[in-house]
Every structure is written in C-alpha cells, then in structure tokens.
Amino acid sequence: MAALAETRDLGSHLPLPDSVQRLGCIGDSITYGQGVAPDQTLAMHVARLANMAYPDHLVWVDNLGQSSGNLWHSWVPFTRLLETVRYDAAIFSICQNDAQIFEGNTVRYDGEVLETWFKDGALAPVVRRTLGDITQSAAQRGLCVILDFYT
C-alpha cells in the first residue's frame, strides 16, 4: 500500500498519471477537517480505506472541503476544477445546515433546518437545481458522485 500525504494544503493541480484513480472530497468544514489532525480528515480516511480495498491501484484523494462552506461554496468551485483536472469520483459531504447559510449569519441546528431541503422550504428550488446540476455534470463526465448527507 502506498503512503499518502495530507492533501488540504496541496494544490489539486498536482499532476497524476492516468493509472492513479483521483477522488475529490468536497463539502464544508467537516469535510475539510476543521480542528482535527491532518491524518483524521475525511479525505485521509477515504484514502486509507480505498487503498486498502484496492491494493493493486493507487487512489489519490484531494481534500476540497471548505471551512464555513455550504452547498454552493463547495459545488461551484469543484465544477470549475473539473474543467482542468480529471476526477474519477467525488464524495460530496453535505450537512443539514449547508442550505441555510444564505438566510443569515448564524447557523441553526434545530429540526426546522431540514425544512430548507423539502418542497416547502424557501431555498428548496435552488437546492433541487443544484442537485440536478450535480447529477447532470456527473453524467457528462462519467464521474461517480457519492452524496453523504448528515445531520
């Protein structure tokens, strides 16, 4: 198994041979690993697991999490990155409060936050369009996208 390095501070433009599978972890501060040791980020856990599961292949995982990010802070820069960097897969980690950011400067963690994601929520149409864009972009690029929704 290959030794892997923390990728929070490495540019995602690090050239990799085509034989290396490249995966992007995108999302908010939980994805980024705010307040945890570099080897405890989501990207590093995924890299270790993927490289143990596929010992004959190298899987490189870019940590593209954004501290204080939300659904749009994460997805829009990733779509720009897809224009120049080849990704085979992406894990998009979304918290229930990641659609709340535009409604104020505070984050609520009560049950009302989930209403944003449903058909009656104020931002629900924008969330649906963004999820549709994720689906369409993934299909166009042959990109496997895993959406990890957590509360």
PEJO-V542684 format. One line per field, one symbol per residue. ss: DSSP state (2 for helix, 1 for strand, 0 for the rest). phi: phi as a letter, one per 40 degrees, with the letter a starting at -180 (. if undefined). psi: psi as a letter, one per 40 degrees, with the letter a starting at -180 (. if undefined). A space follows every 50 residues. Layout:
# PEJO-V542684
ss=???
phi=???
psi=???
This chain:
# PEJO-V542684
ss=00000000000000000000111111102222000002220222222222 22200000111111100000222222222222000000111111122220 22200000002222222000000222222222222222222001111111 0
phi=.ccbbcbcbccccdcbcccccbbbcbiccccdgdgbcdcbcddccccccc cccbccbcbbbccbcbcgcbdccccccccccccbbcbcaabbcbcdccbc dccicbbcbcccdcddcccccccdccccccccccccccccbgccbbcbcb b
psi=hihiihedehieehhiidehhhhhhiaaddddfheiideeiddddddddd dddgeeihhhhhhfihhfiadddddddddddedehhhdiihhhhideeee deeaeihifiddddddeideidedddddddddddddddddefhhhhhhhi .
